[in-house]
Amino acid sequence: MAMIRCNLSTLMGRDKLRISDVVRETGLNRSTITALYKETATRVDLPAIDLLCRLFRCQVGDLFEHQPEAIEELP
């Protein structure tokens, strides 16, 4: 289970956007958006976060959420 949850799919649903819409509006790579959407991304660049926050008119905390219960999985 990931310690950081990405709420991209929720934001996209709220705004009725598809992955292709987000790719077109942000210019980000489709694989980046897909990985964030499916919550399989292991890292993301700050400029990408900025573009997504601008598109959805949200704060970083709306896009990403820390899940403290996952801390026990740390080595």
URVENQUI-V836835 format. One line per field, one symbol per residue. phi: phi as a letter, one per 20 degrees, with the letter a starting at -180 (. if undefined). Layout:
BEGIN
phi->???
END
This chain:
BEGIN
phi->.fededegfffffgeldegfffgffdmffgfffffffeldfdabfgfffgfffffelcegffeccedgfefffff
END
